[in-house]
Amino acid sequence: MIQQGDFSALLAVRFYRETPLTSKFMVVAYREVSSEDGFVLTAYLTSRPSARRVTLWKR
């Protein structure tokens, strides 16, 4: 799932059933410079994705 982040960043969210802790969501904040280039800002694990953010794409 891709969510809209702050300051023109995007959030890629993926669910992992098994982690060293418990089941978690991995969130990667990234910024696209062009359609072919971009960079990762940060990544973190969370128990659930933000419900207040706009979902741009969902598989």
HUVEN-V623198 format. One line per field, one symbol per residue. phi: phi as a letter, one per 40 degrees, with the letter a starting at -180 (. if undefined). psi: psi as a letter, one per 20 degrees, with the letter a starting at -180 (. if undefined). burial: + if it has 9 or more other C-alpha atoms within 8 Angstrom, else -. A space follows every 10 residues. Layout:
phi->???
psi->???
burial->???
This chain:
phi->.bbcbcfgcb bcbbcbcbbc cacabcbbca bccacbaaac caaacacacc ccccccaac
psi->qpqpaqlkqq oppppohprh faprpppopr ppgaiiqaqp grqrqqhqrp iiqpphpp.
burial->+++++---++ +++--+---- --++++++++ ++-----+-+ --+--+---- ----+----
